[in-house]
Amino acid sequence: MVLHTVYLPLALAGGPSKVTIEGGTHVKASPCFHFLDATWRRYMEEIGIHVKLRLHRSGFYPRGGGLVQADIAPCAAVRGLTIERIEPVRSARAFSAVAGLPEHIRERQADTAHVKLKRLGLAVDMERETWQGGPGTVVGVELPTAPAPTLFFAIGERGKPAERVAREAVDQVESFLAADPCGVDEHSADQLVLPLALAEGPSAFPVAAVSSHLLTNVGVIQRFIERTIDVEGNLGREGIVRLAGANAQAPPPSV
């Protein structure tokens, strides 16, 4: 969340920046490092913002202690993004990782996730990893969507069985794949609207599910930037986000 706060002004500042963040890298209610690297960073590249990420040390909830480095290149101008549709996927890359915990937890997570992903009709490449630090555990599933991969994850915590961690991760995949048509995942959708509101050109992209975060972000952005942003679709269902070009300004918001 700290990186989301600082990356855009730094990218537009006219020079390179190096940011070092210590704390939680895999925590609840926040994008984990692997989501940022696999999904968020790739969407940023599509709109002209280049960020290189390195995970030096993992930090799990509630202890934290992780270390992430971000190198942010200068961006002369943000580009608009147009996605007509997200093509269906037939495969997944997944990982089950533990840090400071017994390996049988990693194996149970991996086995459960593998079976559930296969039941969704996906060809699965499953990796099993052991990290330093911890204690903590995570299951991640990356889908080869375009223009950016889509990663879903779930975090372990005290009292949560390994099998439940795996099910939570795969349940997100199942919901995403059930969207018709398939679209940008709901977390990326609300993260894209702010930089795209600063792009000169228009943008339009489908979303797998319209979230309250997306609607809130749009409402807040329109308080500061005179840009028409429309979200078509019902809450929790598929939708489309459209941002007008810089010259097509929205009327001032009512107070």
HELIX and SHEET records of a PDB file:
HELIX    1   1 VAL A    2  ALA A   11  1                                  10    
HELIX    2   2 PHE A   33  PHE A   35  1                                   3    
HELIX    3   3 LEU A   36  TRP A   40  3                                   5    
HELIX    4   4 ARG A   41  GLU A   46  1                                   6    
HELIX    5   5 GLU A  103  ARG A  119  1                                  17    
HELIX    6   6 ALA A  162  ALA A  178  1                                  17    
HELIX    7   7 GLU A  186  ALA A  197  1                                  12    
HELIX    8   8 SER A  212  PHE A  224  1                                  13    
SHEET    1   A 3 SER A  17  GLY A  23  0                                        
SHEET    2   A 3 GLY A  66  ILE A  72 -1                                        
SHEET    3   A 3 VAL A  51  ARG A  57 -1                                        
SHEET    1   B 4 ALA A 123  TRP A 131  0                                        
SHEET    2   B 4 SER A  91  ALA A  99  1                                        
SHEET    3   B 4 GLY A 136  LEU A 143 -1                                        
SHEET    4   B 4 THR A 150  ILE A 155 -1                                        
SHEET    1   C 3 SER A 203  VAL A 207  0                                        
SHEET    2   C 3 GLY A 239  LEU A 243 -1                                        
SHEET    3   C 3 ILE A 229  GLU A 232 -1                                        
END                                                                             
